[in-house]
Amino acid sequence: MLIGESLSNMSSICPFAKAASADGGCPMKHEENHSQQQAKCDDNVDRKSHGSASIDGGCPVKYEGDHNKHQAECDDKADTKTNDSAVVSPKCPFGYDSHTFKLGPLSCMICQALLYQSSKCLPCAHKFCKACISRFKDCPLCGADIEKIEADTDLQVTVDRFINGHARIKRVNADGQEVDGQKNVIYGDVSMERGAFLLQQAMRALRAQNMESAKSRLSLCAADIREQLQTSDNTSELCSQLGAVLGMLGDCCRAMGDTGSAVTCYEESVEFLSKLPAEDLELIHTLSVSLNKIGDLRYYDGDLKSAKAYYKQSLDVRRNAVKEHPNVSSQVVDLAVSLAKVADVDRSLGSEDVAVDGFQEAIECLESLKLDSNEAGLEQRRCSVLDFLHGQLADKHTPVSDSSV
């Protein structure tokens, strides 16, 4: 309703940032420098795409740049010192590992994710995701006219088998004993690598507006985490991951017009995130966003009382966040947005005086907020919300625009 937020921007943190990985860091790594072939493909996509608006906004995964020389040396040492190292990083034969990502034979050159509903252009025979290539009249790779698009079932079976098996590779751990002069090893699951990998693929698909592909990858990721919840003691970390993934899954369903499934995903996201301590501001933000998104959907269904209930829950979460962290400027802006959402519903329900009080409280929050010069983006948002709120007081009949904050 008030400030628009992209479907993909559930949170600014990677749900797997604290997951165990070979180097102890976030298993999601993004290569900033694509190859020359990829750059040419991107240019073709920009020139030839027909009416496809991209989803802007940030990715919930904090993509890191290419590994530095020190990291590369560490990886080399891990490969060459198997007998001495306690952990050996698993290697994917296609390069889809936790440290790097390259376009391989199973990738779509348009969305740059693994193929989903693999389709072949005729007569050139280049292969892409069905949703991606359907927006083109000629091949993005060679420029040939597309006379027909056929499903490539055999290739999709290969892709699906690869995804199902990815990161089920075992990594080795030395137990300190030696057999014939070499250390004996035991094996441990690295399924968290798989979750990060699936999330990476989903984000690539989201940026290309291939919602079906993104939904498929996120569904697999959520299923993996649910499975781990049944056996793991680290329930807090898993609940955090599942809450974020379910929120993104809800965004996909909402973009596809499936509001019922979207609400179900958002409600599950709220359920898992509500189990966590109210200490992490990023998780608090994600929780309040999920609540507001449910409220938005109820609002547009005409169920104003239900919408207000969810907006009010989000408002309470943000009030508590500001109380606990009064010096975090972004929390104050979020609070003002929630106040405006509740006030808008009050106005629609006929409680004009209550609505005006809510708008005025939001204005007071923003006018008292002093930002540093390095917070230009937040200042722009503050001014935008403030202008809107003043407009609401001037025009008592202007509805609050859509938002997911």
C-alpha atoms as a printed R data frame, in Angstrom:
    type eleno elety resid chain resno       x       y       z
1   ATOM     1    CA   MET     A     1   0.000   0.000   0.000
2   ATOM     2    CA   LEU     A     2   2.375   2.932   0.608
3   ATOM     3    CA   ILE     A     3   5.898   2.335  -0.603
4   ATOM     4    CA   GLY     A     4   6.399  -0.141  -3.430
5   ATOM     5    CA   GLU     A     5   8.865  -2.930  -2.856
6   ATOM     6    CA   SER     A     6   9.919  -5.450  -5.485
7   ATOM     7    CA   LEU     A     7   8.620  -8.989  -5.226
8   ATOM     8    CA   SER     A     8  12.091 -10.350  -4.804
9   ATOM     9    CA   ASN     A     9  13.158  -8.021  -2.038
10  ATOM    10    CA   MET     A    10  11.950  -9.962   0.967
11  ATOM    11    CA   SER     A    11  15.077  -9.312   2.943
12  ATOM    12    CA   SER     A    12  18.519  -7.911   2.424
13  ATOM    13    CA   ILE     A    13  20.192 -10.884   4.066
14  ATOM    14    CA   CYS     A    14  21.024 -14.282   2.679
15  ATOM    15    CA   PRO     A    15  18.921 -16.923   4.465
16  ATOM    16    CA   PHE     A    16  21.958 -19.210   4.319
17  ATOM    17    CA   ALA     A    17  24.553 -16.666   5.467
18  ATOM    18    CA   LYS     A    18  25.187 -18.555   8.694
19  ATOM    19    CA   ALA     A    19  25.009 -22.012   7.181
20  ATOM    20    CA   ALA     A    20  28.031 -24.235   7.541
21  ATOM    21    CA   SER     A    21  30.230 -24.195   4.464
22  ATOM    22    CA   ALA     A    22  33.731 -25.244   3.568
23  ATOM    23    CA   ASP     A    23  35.241 -21.860   4.298
24  ATOM    24    CA   GLY     A    24  32.891 -20.877   7.117
25  ATOM    25    CA   GLY     A    25  31.355 -18.061   5.094
26  ATOM    26    CA   CYS     A    26  28.140 -17.546   3.219
27  ATOM    27    CA   PRO     A    27  27.748 -20.370   0.693
28  ATOM    28    CA   MET     A    28  26.133 -17.957  -1.769
29  ATOM    29    CA   LYS     A    29  28.835 -16.419  -3.941
30  ATOM    30    CA   HIS     A    30  28.209 -14.428  -7.107
31  ATOM    31    CA   GLU     A    31  30.715 -13.780  -9.875
32  ATOM    32    CA   GLU     A    32  30.600 -10.148 -10.879
33  ATOM    33    CA   ASN     A    33  32.512 -10.593 -14.129
34  ATOM    34    CA   HIS     A    34  30.639 -12.651 -16.720
35  ATOM    35    CA   SER     A    35  32.412 -13.974 -19.780
36  ATOM    36    CA   GLN     A    36  32.366 -12.117 -23.067
37  ATOM    37    CA   GLN     A    37  29.826 -14.560 -24.452
38  ATOM    38    CA   GLN     A    38  27.446 -13.812 -21.591
39  ATOM    39    CA   ALA     A    39  27.839 -10.087 -22.123
40  ATOM    40    CA   LYS     A    40  26.901 -10.464 -25.766
41  ATOM    41    CA   CYS     A    41  23.883 -12.515 -24.785
42  ATOM    42    CA   ASP     A    42  22.810  -9.841 -22.290
43  ATOM    43    CA   ASP     A    43  23.058  -7.229 -25.038
44  ATOM    44    CA   ASN     A    44  20.887  -9.356 -27.285
45  ATOM    45    CA   VAL     A    45  18.340  -9.802 -24.520
46  ATOM    46    CA   ASP     A    46  18.169  -6.050 -23.973
47  ATOM    47    CA   ARG     A    47  17.706  -5.322 -27.684
48  ATOM    48    CA   LYS     A    48  15.267  -8.080 -28.534
49  ATOM    49    CA   SER     A    49  13.049  -8.600 -25.497
50  ATOM    50    CA   HIS     A    50   9.432  -7.614 -26.174
51  ATOM    51    CA   GLY     A    51   7.628  -5.814 -23.352
52  ATOM    52    CA   SER     A    52   9.299  -7.580 -20.470
53  ATOM    53    CA   ALA     A    53   9.805  -5.301 -17.491
54  ATOM    54    CA   SER     A    54  12.409  -6.493 -15.040
55  ATOM    55    CA   ILE     A    55  11.884  -6.796 -11.346
56  ATOM    56    CA   ASP     A    56  14.011  -4.184  -9.677
57  ATOM    57    CA   GLY     A    57  15.029  -4.097  -6.081
58  ATOM    58    CA   GLY     A    58  17.646  -5.984  -4.141
59  ATOM    59    CA   CYS     A    59  18.269  -9.656  -3.915
60  ATOM    60    CA   PRO     A    60  17.815 -11.216  -0.416
61  ATOM    61    CA   VAL     A    61  21.176 -12.801  -0.959
62  ATOM    62    CA   LYS     A    62  24.197 -10.585  -0.353
63  ATOM    63    CA   TYR     A    63  26.136 -11.463  -3.463
64  ATOM    64    CA   GLU     A    64  29.844 -11.270  -2.986
65  ATOM    65    CA   GLY     A    65  32.369 -10.475  -5.661
66  ATOM    66    CA   ASP     A    66  34.904 -12.844  -7.204
67  ATOM    67    CA   HIS     A    67  37.209 -14.584  -4.768
68  ATOM    68    CA   ASN     A    68  40.474 -12.877  -4.140
69  ATOM    69    CA   LYS     A    69  43.842 -14.463  -4.708
70  ATOM    70    CA   HIS     A    70  44.076 -15.651  -1.122
71  ATOM    71    CA   GLN     A    71  40.801 -17.571  -1.369
72  ATOM    72    CA   ALA     A    72  41.874 -19.184  -4.622
73  ATOM    73    CA   GLU     A    73  45.117 -20.303  -3.016
74  ATOM    74    CA   CYS     A    74  43.180 -21.739  -0.087
75  ATOM    75    CA   ASP     A    75  40.967 -23.720  -2.450
76  ATOM    76    CA   ASP     A    76  44.029 -25.076  -4.254
77  ATOM    77    CA   LYS     A    77  45.550 -26.172  -0.955
78  ATOM    78    CA   ALA     A    78  42.321 -27.932  -0.003
79  ATOM    79    CA   ASP     A    79  42.478 -29.892  -3.252
80  ATOM    80    CA   THR     A    80  46.155 -30.848  -2.986
81  ATOM    81    CA   LYS     A    81  46.256 -31.725   0.727
82  ATOM    82    CA   THR     A    82  43.460 -34.253   1.028
83  ATOM    83    CA   ASN     A    83  45.354 -36.346   3.514
84  ATOM    84    CA   ASP     A    84  46.060 -33.458   5.865
85  ATOM    85    CA   SER     A    85  42.874 -31.393   5.624
86  ATOM    86    CA   ALA     A    86  39.891 -32.020   7.875
87  ATOM    87    CA   VAL     A    87  37.518 -30.743   5.184
88  ATOM    88    CA   VAL     A    88  37.670 -31.095   1.432
89  ATOM    89    CA   SER     A    89  35.339 -28.879  -0.558
90  ATOM    90    CA   PRO     A    90  33.129 -30.884  -2.954
91  ATOM    91    CA   LYS     A    91  33.517 -30.042  -6.627
92  ATOM    92    CA   CYS     A    92  30.631 -29.869  -9.065
93  ATOM    93    CA   PRO     A    93  31.554 -31.231 -12.536
94  ATOM    94    CA   PHE     A    94  29.653 -28.384 -14.225
95  ATOM    95    CA   GLY     A    95  31.070 -25.612 -12.024
96  ATOM    96    CA   TYR     A    96  27.870 -25.028 -10.042
97  ATOM    97    CA   ASP     A    97  29.580 -25.056  -6.669
98  ATOM    98    CA   SER     A    98  29.259 -22.737  -3.694
99  ATOM    99    CA   HIS     A    99  32.247 -20.589  -4.665
100 ATOM   100    CA   THR     A   100  31.710 -19.928  -8.343
101 ATOM   101    CA   PHE     A   101  28.981 -19.950 -10.944
102 ATOM   102    CA   LYS     A   102  29.431 -20.276 -14.659
103 ATOM   103    CA   LEU     A   103  26.974 -20.787 -17.468
104 ATOM   104    CA   GLY     A   104  27.131 -24.422 -18.446
105 ATOM   105    CA   PRO     A   105  25.411 -26.792 -20.840
106 ATOM   106    CA   LEU     A   106  22.373 -26.951 -18.581
107 ATOM   107    CA   SER     A   107  21.892 -23.165 -18.360
108 ATOM   108    CA   CYS     A   108  19.497 -20.800 -20.070
109 ATOM   109    CA   MET     A   109  21.456 -17.972 -21.684
110 ATOM   110    CA   ILE     A   110  18.579 -15.525 -21.107
111 ATOM   111    CA   CYS     A   111  17.894 -15.838 -17.371
112 ATOM   112    CA   GLN     A   112  21.333 -17.396 -16.710
113 ATOM   113    CA   ALA     A   113  19.789 -19.989 -14.407
114 ATOM   114    CA   LEU     A   114  19.409 -23.700 -14.919
115 ATOM   115    CA   LEU     A   115  16.897 -24.590 -17.606
116 ATOM   116    CA   TYR     A   116  13.259 -24.925 -16.610
117 ATOM   117    CA   GLN     A   117  10.765 -26.378 -19.072
118 ATOM   118    CA   SER     A   118  13.615 -26.663 -21.563
119 ATOM   119    CA   SER     A   119  12.577 -25.562 -25.042
120 ATOM   120    CA   LYS     A   120  14.329 -25.654 -28.415
121 ATOM   121    CA   CYS     A   121  14.075 -22.958 -31.070
122 ATOM   122    CA   LEU     A   122  13.654 -24.108 -34.633
123 ATOM   123    CA   PRO     A   123  15.380 -24.092 -36.983
124 ATOM   124    CA   CYS     A   124  18.516 -22.983 -35.074
125 ATOM   125    CA   ALA     A   125  18.064 -25.545 -32.240
126 ATOM   126    CA   HIS     A   126  19.303 -23.229 -29.458
127 ATOM   127    CA   LYS     A   127  17.766 -24.067 -26.089
128 ATOM   128    CA   PHE     A   128  16.254 -21.849 -23.410
129 ATOM   129    CA   CYS     A   129  13.633 -21.882 -20.656
130 ATOM   130    CA   LYS     A   130  10.137 -21.888 -22.134
131 ATOM   131    CA   ALA     A   131   9.077 -18.714 -20.303
132 ATOM   132    CA   CYS     A   132  12.272 -16.921 -21.331
133 ATOM   133    CA   ILE     A   133  12.256 -17.695 -25.048
134 ATOM   134    CA   SER     A   134   8.502 -17.138 -25.400
135 ATOM   135    CA   ARG     A   135   9.135 -13.389 -25.256
136 ATOM   136    CA   PHE     A   136  11.314 -13.417 -28.377
137 ATOM   137    CA   LYS     A   137  10.604 -13.494 -32.094
138 ATOM   138    CA   ASP     A   138  14.178 -14.340 -33.055
139 ATOM   139    CA   CYS     A   139  16.921 -16.277 -31.300
140 ATOM   140    CA   PRO     A   140  18.856 -14.166 -28.751
141 ATOM   141    CA   LEU     A   141  22.033 -16.117 -29.538
142 ATOM   142    CA   CYS     A   142  22.172 -16.263 -33.330
143 ATOM   143    CA   GLY     A   143  19.438 -13.872 -34.462
144 ATOM   144    CA   ALA     A   144  17.639 -16.477 -36.575
145 ATOM   145    CA   ASP     A   145  13.879 -16.148 -36.922
146 ATOM   146    CA   ILE     A   146  12.028 -18.463 -34.561
147 ATOM   147    CA   GLU     A   147   9.625 -20.523 -36.626
148 ATOM   148    CA   LYS     A   148   8.668 -22.924 -33.874
149 ATOM   149    CA   ILE     A   149   9.428 -23.706 -30.221
150 ATOM   150    CA   GLU     A   150   9.526 -27.334 -29.134
151 ATOM   151    CA   ALA     A   151   9.844 -28.844 -25.668
152 ATOM   152    CA   ASP     A   152  13.126 -30.670 -25.046
153 ATOM   153    CA   THR     A   153  11.986 -33.310 -22.573
154 ATOM   154    CA   ASP     A   154  15.218 -35.296 -22.572
155 ATOM   155    CA   LEU     A   155  17.324 -32.261 -21.683
156 ATOM   156    CA   GLN     A   156  14.923 -31.247 -18.898
157 ATOM   157    CA   VAL     A   157  15.155 -34.739 -17.420
158 ATOM   158    CA   THR     A   158  18.937 -34.314 -17.308
159 ATOM   159    CA   VAL     A   159  18.597 -30.894 -15.637
160 ATOM   160    CA   ASP     A   160  16.165 -32.238 -13.049
161 ATOM   161    CA   ARG     A   161  18.437 -35.176 -12.264
162 ATOM   162    CA   PHE     A   162  21.344 -32.773 -11.851
163 ATOM   163    CA   ILE     A   163  19.371 -30.560  -9.446
164 ATOM   164    CA   ASN     A   164  18.157 -33.524  -7.412
165 ATOM   165    CA   GLY     A   165  21.714 -34.775  -7.054
166 ATOM   166    CA   HIS     A   166  23.493 -31.446  -6.658
167 ATOM   167    CA   ALA     A   167  25.379 -30.983  -3.394
168 ATOM   168    CA   ARG     A   168  24.406 -34.407  -2.233
169 ATOM   169    CA   ILE     A   169  28.115 -34.921  -2.799
170 ATOM   170    CA   LYS     A   170  29.792 -35.877   0.451
171 ATOM   171    CA   ARG     A   171  32.609 -33.875   1.946
172 ATOM   172    CA   VAL     A   172  35.291 -35.711   3.885
173 ATOM   173    CA   ASN     A   173  36.330 -35.198   7.480
174 ATOM   174    CA   ALA     A   174  39.425 -36.678   9.046
175 ATOM   175    CA   ASP     A   175  38.820 -38.570  12.265
176 ATOM   176    CA   GLY     A   176  42.477 -38.551  13.293
177 ATOM   177    CA   GLN     A   177  43.068 -42.264  12.726
178 ATOM   178    CA   GLU     A   178  45.421 -43.595  10.103
179 ATOM   179    CA   VAL     A   179  44.998 -46.604   7.877
180 ATOM   180    CA   ASP     A   180  48.094 -47.754   5.921
181 ATOM   181    CA   GLY     A   181  49.799 -44.473   6.630
182 ATOM   182    CA   GLN     A   182  46.828 -42.354   5.568
183 ATOM   183    CA   LYS     A   183  44.109 -40.752   7.649
184 ATOM   184    CA   ASN     A   184  40.809 -42.559   7.670
185 ATOM   185    CA   VAL     A   185  37.875 -40.397   6.630
186 ATOM   186    CA   ILE     A   186  34.176 -40.208   7.392
187 ATOM   187    CA   TYR     A   187  31.570 -38.415   5.343
188 ATOM   188    CA   GLY     A   188  29.114 -35.677   6.231
189 ATOM   189    CA   ASP     A   189  26.158 -34.238   4.331
190 ATOM   190    CA   VAL     A   190  26.518 -30.810   2.709
191 ATOM   191    CA   SER     A   191  22.840 -30.239   2.021
192 ATOM   192    CA   MET     A   192  23.101 -26.579   3.064
193 ATOM   193    CA   GLU     A   193  25.164 -26.033  -0.068
194 ATOM   194    CA   ARG     A   194  22.194 -27.303  -2.035
195 ATOM   195    CA   GLY     A   195  19.857 -24.791  -0.386
196 ATOM   196    CA   ALA     A   196  22.113 -21.881  -1.230
197 ATOM   197    CA   PHE     A   197  22.494 -23.183  -4.771
198 ATOM   198    CA   LEU     A   198  18.724 -23.441  -5.257
199 ATOM   199    CA   LEU     A   199  18.240 -19.933  -3.882
200 ATOM   200    CA   GLN     A   200  20.841 -18.614  -6.302
201 ATOM   201    CA   GLN     A   201  19.006 -20.205  -9.224
202 ATOM   202    CA   ALA     A   202  15.676 -18.824  -8.012
203 ATOM   203    CA   MET     A   203  17.042 -15.280  -7.817
204 ATOM   204    CA   ARG     A   204  18.385 -15.463 -11.353
205 ATOM   205    CA   ALA     A   205  14.987 -16.639 -12.565
206 ATOM   206    CA   LEU     A   206  13.226 -13.880 -10.600
207 ATOM   207    CA   ARG     A   207  15.327 -11.178 -12.211
208 ATOM   208    CA   ALA     A   208  14.349 -12.549 -15.623
209 ATOM   209    CA   GLN     A   209  10.669 -12.765 -14.551
210 ATOM   210    CA   ASN     A   210  10.629 -16.516 -15.000
211 ATOM   211    CA   MET     A   211   8.309 -17.034 -12.052
212 ATOM   212    CA   GLU     A   212   7.625 -20.703 -12.760
213 ATOM   213    CA   SER     A   213  11.333 -21.510 -12.583
214 ATOM   214    CA   ALA     A   214  11.836 -19.442  -9.435
215 ATOM   215    CA   LYS     A   215   8.862 -21.085  -7.749
216 ATOM   216    CA   SER     A   216  10.145 -24.549  -8.606
217 ATOM   217    CA   ARG     A   217  13.609 -23.872  -7.141
218 ATOM   218    CA   LEU     A   218  12.247 -22.190  -4.019
219 ATOM   219    CA   SER     A   219   9.820 -25.052  -3.436
220 ATOM   220    CA   LEU     A   220  12.709 -27.530  -3.521
221 ATOM   221    CA   CYS     A   221  14.688 -25.321  -1.155
222 ATOM   222    CA   ALA     A   222  11.781 -25.089   1.301
223 ATOM   223    CA   ALA     A   223  11.272 -28.865   1.158
224 ATOM   224    CA   ASP     A   224  14.955 -29.432   1.974
225 ATOM   225    CA   ILE     A   225  14.792 -27.128   5.000
226 ATOM   226    CA   ARG     A   226  11.596 -28.774   6.271
227 ATOM   227    CA   GLU     A   227  13.348 -32.128   6.065
228 ATOM   228    CA   GLN     A   228  16.286 -30.805   8.050
229 ATOM   229    CA   LEU     A   229  13.978 -29.348  10.698
230 ATOM   230    CA   GLN     A   230  12.842 -32.861  11.533
231 ATOM   231    CA   THR     A   231  16.337 -34.030  12.419
232 ATOM   232    CA   SER     A   232  18.389 -30.952  13.319
233 ATOM   233    CA   ASP     A   233  18.873 -29.290  16.687
234 ATOM   234    CA   ASN     A   234  19.617 -25.912  15.083
235 ATOM   235    CA   THR     A   235  15.951 -25.016  14.719
236 ATOM   236    CA   SER     A   236  16.420 -21.251  15.088
237 ATOM   237    CA   GLU     A   237  18.704 -21.004  12.084
238 ATOM   238    CA   LEU     A   238  16.494 -23.273  10.003
239 ATOM   239    CA   CYS     A   239  13.335 -21.364  10.956
240 ATOM   240    CA   SER     A   240  15.042 -18.160   9.863
241 ATOM   241    CA   GLN     A   241  15.977 -19.675   6.508
242 ATOM   242    CA   LEU     A   242  12.569 -21.235   5.934
243 ATOM   243    CA   GLY     A   243  10.749 -18.025   6.851
244 ATOM   244    CA   ALA     A   244  12.735 -16.039   4.287
245 ATOM   245    CA   VAL     A   245  12.355 -18.661   1.545
246 ATOM   246    CA   LEU     A   246   8.601 -18.975   2.135
247 ATOM   247    CA   GLY     A   247   8.248 -15.216   1.845
248 ATOM   248    CA   MET     A   248   9.968 -15.288  -1.538
249 ATOM   249    CA   LEU     A   249   7.810 -18.235  -2.578
250 ATOM   250    CA   GLY     A   250   4.756 -16.177  -1.668
251 ATOM   251    CA   ASP     A   251   6.041 -13.375  -3.911
252 ATOM   252    CA   CYS     A   252   6.257 -15.817  -6.827
253 ATOM   253    CA   CYS     A   253   2.709 -17.065  -6.251
254 ATOM   254    CA   ARG     A   254   1.448 -13.501  -5.990
255 ATOM   255    CA   ALA     A   255   3.143 -12.504  -9.251
256 ATOM   256    CA   MET     A   256   1.565 -15.522 -10.939
257 ATOM   257    CA   GLY     A   257  -1.894 -14.470  -9.746
258 ATOM   258    CA   ASP     A   258  -2.266 -17.291  -7.208
259 ATOM   259    CA   THR     A   259  -3.259 -15.170  -4.218
260 ATOM   260    CA   GLY     A   260  -4.475 -18.141  -2.183
261 ATOM   261    CA   SER     A   261  -1.093 -19.866  -2.315
262 ATOM   262    CA   ALA     A   262   0.639 -16.531  -1.735
263 ATOM   263    CA   VAL     A   263  -1.287 -15.964   1.495
264 ATOM   264    CA   THR     A   264  -0.509 -19.521   2.631
265 ATOM   265    CA   CYS     A   265   3.226 -18.976   2.047
266 ATOM   266    CA   TYR     A   266   3.224 -15.594   3.809
267 ATOM   267    CA   GLU     A   267   1.332 -17.044   6.771
268 ATOM   268    CA   GLU     A   268   3.839 -19.890   7.061
269 ATOM   269    CA   SER     A   269   6.671 -17.371   6.815
270 ATOM   270    CA   VAL     A   270   5.139 -15.422   9.703
271 ATOM   271    CA   GLU     A   271   4.705 -18.635  11.694
272 ATOM   272    CA   PHE     A   272   8.374 -19.593  11.461
273 ATOM   273    CA   LEU     A   273   9.800 -16.087  11.869
274 ATOM   274    CA   SER     A   274   7.613 -15.469  14.921
275 ATOM   275    CA   LYS     A   275   9.403 -18.313  16.699
276 ATOM   276    CA   LEU     A   276  12.700 -16.419  16.612
277 ATOM   277    CA   PRO     A   277  14.000 -13.941  19.204
278 ATOM   278    CA   ALA     A   278  13.173 -10.341  18.264
279 ATOM   279    CA   GLU     A   279  16.837  -9.339  18.115
280 ATOM   280    CA   ASP     A   280  17.841  -9.500  14.454
281 ATOM   281    CA   LEU     A   281  16.557  -6.363  12.718
282 ATOM   282    CA   GLU     A   282  16.657  -7.989   9.296
283 ATOM   283    CA   LEU     A   283  14.408 -10.792  10.482
284 ATOM   284    CA   ILE     A   284  12.093  -8.289  12.165
285 ATOM   285    CA   HIS     A   285  11.821  -6.430   8.876
286 ATOM   286    CA   THR     A   286  11.109  -9.655   6.966
287 ATOM   287    CA   LEU     A   287   8.419 -10.639   9.495
288 ATOM   288    CA   SER     A   288   6.690  -7.259   9.294
289 ATOM   289    CA   VAL     A   289   6.859  -7.295   5.475
290 ATOM   290    CA   SER     A   290   5.175 -10.720   5.345
291 ATOM   291    CA   LEU     A   291   2.414  -9.475   7.642
292 ATOM   292    CA   ASN     A   292   1.883  -6.406   5.463
293 ATOM   293    CA   LYS     A   293   1.747  -8.491   2.300
294 ATOM   294    CA   ILE     A   294  -1.035 -10.615   3.762
295 ATOM   295    CA   GLY     A   295  -2.779  -7.388   4.727
296 ATOM   296    CA   ASP     A   296  -2.400  -6.078   1.170
297 ATOM   297    CA   LEU     A   297  -4.030  -9.176  -0.303
298 ATOM   298    CA   ARG     A   298  -6.885  -9.030   2.224
299 ATOM   299    CA   TYR     A   299  -7.299  -5.334   1.453
300 ATOM   300    CA   TYR     A   300  -7.733  -5.928  -2.266
301 ATOM   301    CA   ASP     A   301 -10.138  -8.785  -1.564
302 ATOM   302    CA   GLY     A   302 -12.286  -6.232   0.253
303 ATOM   303    CA   ASP     A   303 -11.788  -7.798   3.694
304 ATOM   304    CA   LEU     A   304 -10.809  -4.561   5.428
305 ATOM   305    CA   LYS     A   305 -11.110  -5.848   8.987
306 ATOM   306    CA   SER     A   306  -8.774  -8.758   8.263
307 ATOM   307    CA   ALA     A   307  -6.393  -6.407   6.442
308 ATOM   308    CA   LYS     A   308  -6.310  -4.080   9.439
309 ATOM   309    CA   ALA     A   309  -5.580  -6.999  11.778
310 ATOM   310    CA   TYR     A   310  -2.464  -7.939   9.796
311 ATOM   311    CA   TYR     A   311  -1.363  -4.315   9.378
312 ATOM   312    CA   LYS     A   312  -1.783  -3.871  13.119
313 ATOM   313    CA   GLN     A   313   0.395  -6.910  13.846
314 ATOM   314    CA   SER     A   314   3.098  -5.482  11.594
315 ATOM   315    CA   LEU     A   315   2.750  -2.114  13.307
316 ATOM   316    CA   ASP     A   316   3.213  -3.726  16.728
317 ATOM   317    CA   VAL     A   317   6.342  -5.538  15.525
318 ATOM   318    CA   ARG     A   318   7.794  -2.271  14.240
319 ATOM   319    CA   ARG     A   319   6.864  -0.288  17.363
320 ATOM   320    CA   ASN     A   320   8.742  -2.812  19.476
321 ATOM   321    CA   ALA     A   321  11.699  -2.672  17.086
322 ATOM   322    CA   VAL     A   322  11.905   1.119  17.388
323 ATOM   323    CA   LYS     A   323  11.597   0.854  21.153
324 ATOM   324    CA   GLU     A   324  14.489  -1.623  21.315
325 ATOM   325    CA   HIS     A   325  16.570   0.109  18.617
326 ATOM   326    CA   PRO     A   326  15.654   3.808  18.693
327 ATOM   327    CA   ASN     A   327  18.770   4.868  16.791
328 ATOM   328    CA   VAL     A   328  18.109   2.727  13.707
329 ATOM   329    CA   SER     A   329  16.680   5.193  11.201
330 ATOM   330    CA   SER     A   330  15.245   2.617   8.805
331 ATOM   331    CA   GLN     A   331  13.067   1.228  11.590
332 ATOM   332    CA   VAL     A   332  11.517   4.649  12.116
333 ATOM   333    CA   VAL     A   333  10.653   4.941   8.430
334 ATOM   334    CA   ASP     A   334   9.160   1.438   8.486
335 ATOM   335    CA   LEU     A   335   7.082   2.441  11.514
336 ATOM   336    CA   ALA     A   336   5.715   5.464   9.663
337 ATOM   337    CA   VAL     A   337   4.738   3.253   6.728
338 ATOM   338    CA   SER     A   338   2.840   0.876   9.033
339 ATOM   339    CA   LEU     A   339   1.071   3.782  10.712
340 ATOM   340    CA   ALA     A   340  -0.061   4.962   7.271
341 ATOM   341    CA   LYS     A   341  -1.334   1.507   6.332
342 ATOM   342    CA   VAL     A   342  -3.448   1.201   9.464
343 ATOM   343    CA   ALA     A   343  -4.713   4.776   9.055
344 ATOM   344    CA   ASP     A   344  -5.726   4.078   5.462
345 ATOM   345    CA   VAL     A   345  -7.880   1.116   6.519
346 ATOM   346    CA   ASP     A   346  -9.395   3.173   9.344
347 ATOM   347    CA   ARG     A   347 -10.389   5.767   6.776
348 ATOM   348    CA   SER     A   348 -11.948   3.127   4.540
349 ATOM   349    CA   LEU     A   349 -13.872   1.788   7.537
350 ATOM   350    CA   GLY     A   350 -15.262   5.257   8.217
351 ATOM   351    CA   SER     A   351 -13.087   6.181  11.205
352 ATOM   352    CA   GLU     A   352 -11.796   9.456   9.766
353 ATOM   353    CA   ASP     A   353 -10.647  10.992  13.053
354 ATOM   354    CA   VAL     A   354  -8.665   7.875  13.952
355 ATOM   355    CA   ALA     A   355  -7.148   7.831  10.472
356 ATOM   356    CA   VAL     A   356  -6.054  11.458  10.697
357 ATOM   357    CA   ASP     A   357  -4.406  10.770  14.057
358 ATOM   358    CA   GLY     A   358  -2.495   7.887  12.486
359 ATOM   359    CA   PHE     A   359  -1.297   9.972   9.540
360 ATOM   360    CA   GLN     A   360  -0.206  12.764  11.882
361 ATOM   361    CA   GLU     A   361   1.728  10.367  14.124
362 ATOM   362    CA   ALA     A   362   3.527   9.046  11.059
363 ATOM   363    CA   ILE     A   363   4.400  12.600   9.984
364 ATOM   364    CA   GLU     A   364   5.778  13.380  13.442
365 ATOM   365    CA   CYS     A   365   7.984  10.274  13.310
366 ATOM   366    CA   LEU     A   366   9.489  11.273   9.984
367 ATOM   367    CA   GLU     A   367   9.869  14.990  10.716
368 ATOM   368    CA   SER     A   368  11.771  14.234  13.923
369 ATOM   369    CA   LEU     A   369  14.117  11.848  12.126
370 ATOM   370    CA   LYS     A   370  17.549  13.308  11.398
371 ATOM   371    CA   LEU     A   371  19.653  11.405   8.908
372 ATOM   372    CA   ASP     A   372  23.368  11.507   8.166
373 ATOM   373    CA   SER     A   373  24.724  12.603   4.818
374 ATOM   374    CA   ASN     A   374  25.654   8.997   3.986
375 ATOM   375    CA   GLU     A   375  21.997   7.932   4.217
376 ATOM   376    CA   ALA     A   376  20.882   9.587   0.992
377 ATOM   377    CA   GLY     A   377  18.753   6.644  -0.111
378 ATOM   378    CA   LEU     A   378  16.878   6.529   3.172
379 ATOM   379    CA   GLU     A   379  16.432  10.303   3.110
380 ATOM   380    CA   GLN     A   380  14.852  10.071  -0.319
381 ATOM   381    CA   ARG     A   381  12.464   7.435   0.964
382 ATOM   382    CA   ARG     A   382  11.680   9.499   4.072
383 ATOM   383    CA   CYS     A   383  10.814  12.530   1.935
384 ATOM   384    CA   SER     A   384   8.690  10.442  -0.410
385 ATOM   385    CA   VAL     A   385   6.658   8.968   2.445
386 ATOM   386    CA   LEU     A   386   6.371  12.367   4.098
387 ATOM   387    CA   ASP     A   387   5.053  13.977   0.922
388 ATOM   388    CA   PHE     A   388   2.511  11.214   0.590
389 ATOM   389    CA   LEU     A   389   1.337  11.605   4.196
390 ATOM   390    CA   HIS     A   390   0.854  15.349   3.806
391 ATOM   391    CA   GLY     A   391  -1.134  14.583   0.673
392 ATOM   392    CA   GLN     A   392  -3.350  12.203   2.608
393 ATOM   393    CA   LEU     A   393  -4.226  14.909   5.098
394 ATOM   394    CA   ALA     A   394  -4.914  17.351   2.279
395 ATOM   395    CA   ASP     A   395  -7.031  14.909   0.279
396 ATOM   396    CA   LYS     A   396  -9.116  12.724   2.516
397 ATOM   397    CA   HIS     A   397 -10.262  10.473  -0.296
398 ATOM   398    CA   THR     A   398  -6.954   9.404  -1.887
399 ATOM   399    CA   PRO     A   399  -6.374   5.663  -1.291
400 ATOM   400    CA   VAL     A   400  -2.978   4.467  -0.127
401 ATOM   401    CA   SER     A   401  -1.004   2.945  -3.014
402 ATOM   402    CA   ASP     A   402   0.301  -0.627  -3.046
403 ATOM   403    CA   SER     A   403   3.316  -1.565  -0.974
404 ATOM   404    CA   SER     A   404   4.963  -4.572   0.554
405 ATOM   405    CA   VAL     A   405   6.751  -2.813   3.387
